[in-house]
Amino acid sequence: MKIEEIKKVLSDFTLFRELNEFELTKITDIAISREWKKQSHVFLQGDPLENVYFIYDGKIKIYKSDINGKEQIVAIAQKGEMFPHVGFFRKGDYPAYAEVLEPSTLITVPISKFETVLIENPELCIKVFKVLGEKIVDLQNRLEEQILNNTYEQIVKLLIRIAQKHGKEQEDGTILLKSEFTNKDLANMIGTTRETISRTLTKMKKDELIEVDDKGNMIVDVEILMEEIHLI
């Protein structure tokens, strides 16, 4: 990807959208693009924290792994998002793995150089804090769900969250969620078992809270799921 193409891509990110040409050029000058193959890793948990990545195309799974190899999915990042958020103003190692779920094009920005640009551009620094603030709120909400809600409620809220973020709205207002998330993936997102996810989804289909088409895609109505939560 050429420099002007990188500049155009970065200008579409919320973080850079209001930068003037001069400010955006400073970011572009330190950025490089690279294509990543499916199932490759952008970085591993414990690697030196050196870069922040901006997704032009593709999907990246951010997950942690304990000493027994058990996964905990932190997020599924897609086009228009950046990762890792902890890359800013922090020294040390990457706290998680970043696995490529589908062929992806990422724009890499070295943290040390980016921090210099932030210091020189206070307006951009404020935007970074806003992005980090939104991420913190999301993580707080997810933590509250795990503490305050039972497993069924957590699964319903998980379906709402991924439908809104990764689904495609249909003409009738329902959301089509393609079968890219396995039951194991869903379980790893909230720290439960694959069997629990399977049983719960089967019950939800029986209760007509969700539908599954012949391709394995899930069809959900967010309003119905929200009502289900309120009735519990």
SULLINDA-V91717 format. One record per pair of residues at least 4 apart in sequence whose ideal C-beta (glycine too) atoms are under 8 Angstrom apart, sorted by sequence separation. I is the first residue (numbers start at 1). GAP is how many residues later the second one is. D is the distance in whole Angstrom. If there is no record, write none. Layout:
i;gap;d
I;GAP;D
I;GAP;D
This chain:
i;gap;d
1;4;5
2;4;7
3;4;6
4;4;7
5;4;6
6;4;6
7;4;6
8;4;7
9;4;8
12;4;8
13;4;7
19;4;4
20;4;7
21;4;6
22;4;7
23;4;7
24;4;6
25;4;6
26;4;7
27;4;6
36;4;5
43;4;5
55;4;8
65;4;6
66;4;5
77;4;4
83;4;8
86;4;5
94;4;7
100;4;5
109;4;7
110;4;6
111;4;6
112;4;7
113;4;7
114;4;6
115;4;6
116;4;7
117;4;6
121;4;7
122;4;7
123;4;7
124;4;7
125;4;7
126;4;7
127;4;7
128;4;6
129;4;6
130;4;7
131;4;7
132;4;6
133;4;7
134;4;7
135;4;6
136;4;6
137;4;6
138;4;7
139;4;6
140;4;6
141;4;7
142;4;7
143;4;6
144;4;5
145;4;5
149;4;4
150;4;7
151;4;6
152;4;7
153;4;6
154;4;6
155;4;7
156;4;7
157;4;6
158;4;6
159;4;6
160;4;6
161;4;6
162;4;5
163;4;4
169;4;7
170;4;5
177;4;8
181;4;4
182;4;7
183;4;6
184;4;6
185;4;7
186;4;7
187;4;8
192;4;5
193;4;7
194;4;6
195;4;6
196;4;6
197;4;6
198;4;6
199;4;6
200;4;6
201;4;6
202;4;6
203;4;6
205;4;8
212;4;6
213;4;5
220;4;8
221;4;7
222;4;6
223;4;6
224;4;7
225;4;7
226;4;7
227;4;6
228;4;7
1;5;5
11;5;6
12;5;7
19;5;5
55;5;6
65;5;7
77;5;8
109;5;5
144;5;8
149;5;5
162;5;7
169;5;8
170;5;7
181;5;6
187;5;5
192;5;7
204;5;4
205;5;6
212;5;7
220;5;6
10;6;5
11;6;7
36;6;6
65;6;6
66;6;8
77;6;5
118;6;6
119;6;7
169;6;6
170;6;6
187;6;6
204;6;5
205;6;7
212;6;6
213;6;7
53;7;8
64;7;7
65;7;8
117;7;7
118;7;5
168;7;7
169;7;8
187;7;5
205;7;6
211;7;7
212;7;7
1;8;7
11;8;7
16;8;6
19;8;7
43;8;8
63;8;5
64;8;5
75;8;7
145;8;7
146;8;7
149;8;7
167;8;4
168;8;5
210;8;6
211;8;4
63;9;6
86;9;6
145;9;5
167;9;6
168;9;8
187;9;7
201;9;7
210;9;7
211;9;8
63;10;5
64;10;6
84;10;6
118;10;6
167;10;4
168;10;8
184;10;5
187;10;5
210;10;5
16;11;6
42;11;6
62;11;7
63;11;6
84;11;7
164;11;7
166;11;6
167;11;8
183;11;5
186;11;5
61;12;6
62;12;4
84;12;7
145;12;5
163;12;4
166;12;8
182;12;8
11;13;6
62;13;5
184;13;8
10;14;7
61;14;8
62;14;8
84;14;7
163;14;5
166;14;8
183;14;4
61;15;6
62;15;6
83;15;7
162;15;7
166;15;8
183;15;5
209;15;6
210;15;8
60;16;7
61;16;8
209;16;7
7;17;6
10;17;6
59;17;6
60;17;5
7;18;7
10;18;6
42;18;7
59;18;7
60;18;8
159;18;8
183;18;7
45;19;6
59;19;5
162;19;7
209;19;6
45;20;6
58;20;7
7;21;4
10;21;7
58;21;7
62;21;6
6;22;5
36;22;7
55;22;6
57;22;6
62;22;7
74;22;6
31;23;8
33;23;7
55;23;6
56;23;7
60;23;6
88;23;7
9;24;8
55;24;5
87;24;5
3;25;6
6;25;5
55;25;7
76;25;7
3;26;8
6;26;8
55;26;5
88;26;8
89;26;7
6;27;6
54;27;8
55;27;7
88;27;7
162;27;8
5;28;8
54;28;5
55;28;8
158;28;6
53;29;7
52;30;6
53;30;6
88;30;8
52;31;7
53;31;8
64;31;7
155;31;7
158;31;6
1;32;4
52;32;7
64;32;5
65;32;6
158;32;6
63;33;6
64;33;7
62;34;5
63;34;5
49;35;8
52;35;4
62;35;7
155;35;7
51;36;7
52;36;7
61;36;8
62;36;6
63;36;7
154;36;5
179;36;7
49;37;8
61;37;7
155;37;8
179;37;4
49;38;6
60;38;5
61;38;5
154;38;7
179;38;5
60;39;7
61;39;8
151;39;8
178;39;5
179;39;7
60;40;6
61;40;5
88;40;6
177;40;6
13;41;6
49;41;7
59;41;8
60;41;7
151;41;6
155;41;8
176;41;6
177;41;4
49;42;7
58;42;7
59;42;4
155;42;7
176;42;8
177;42;7
49;43;6
58;43;7
59;43;5
176;43;6
177;43;6
10;44;7
49;44;6
58;44;5
60;44;6
88;44;7
146;44;7
175;44;7
9;45;8
48;45;6
49;45;5
53;45;8
58;45;6
59;45;7
145;45;8
146;45;7
151;45;6
155;45;5
174;45;5
175;45;5
47;46;6
48;46;8
57;46;8
58;46;2
60;46;8
85;46;7
155;46;8
174;46;6
175;46;8
9;47;5
46;47;5
47;47;5
57;47;6
58;47;6
85;47;6
174;47;5
175;47;6
45;48;8
46;48;7
56;48;8
57;48;5
58;48;7
152;48;6
156;48;8
173;48;7
45;49;6
55;49;7
56;49;4
82;49;7
151;49;7
170;49;8
44;50;7
45;50;7
55;50;8
56;50;7
85;50;5
173;50;8
43;51;5
45;51;5
55;51;6
56;51;6
159;51;7
45;52;5
54;52;7
44;53;6
53;53;5
54;53;4
167;53;7
43;54;7
53;54;7
1;55;8
43;55;5
53;55;6
54;55;7
163;55;8
41;56;6
42;56;4
52;56;8
53;56;8
41;57;6
42;57;8
51;57;5
52;57;5
163;57;5
41;58;5
42;58;7
51;58;6
164;58;7
40;59;8
41;59;7
51;59;6
52;59;6
159;59;8
163;59;6
39;60;7
40;60;5
50;60;6
51;60;6
160;60;8
39;61;6
50;61;6
159;61;6
38;62;6
49;62;7
50;62;8
52;62;6
160;62;6
37;63;7
38;63;7
36;64;5
38;64;6
42;64;7
38;65;6
160;65;5
14;66;8
37;66;6
159;66;6
160;66;7
13;67;7
15;67;7
36;67;7
12;68;7
35;68;7
36;68;5
13;69;7
35;69;7
36;69;8
156;69;5
35;70;5
36;70;6
34;71;7
35;71;8
33;72;6
34;72;6
156;72;6
157;72;7
33;73;7
156;73;6
33;74;5
34;74;6
32;75;7
33;75;7
31;76;5
32;76;5
153;76;6
31;77;7
31;78;5
30;79;6
101;79;7
153;79;6
30;80;6
152;80;7
27;82;7
30;83;4
30;84;7
76;86;8
27;87;8
30;87;7
78;87;8
78;88;7
76;89;8
27;90;6
76;90;7
26;91;5
26;94;7
26;95;7
10;97;7
9;98;6
23;98;6
23;100;8
6;101;6
23;101;7
19;102;8
1;104;7
19;104;8
18;105;8
19;105;7
76;105;8
1;106;8
16;108;8
15;109;8
18;109;8
15;112;5
73;112;6
14;113;8
15;113;7
73;115;4
15;116;6
72;116;6
73;116;5
14;117;7
71;117;5
72;119;6
59;121;8
63;125;7
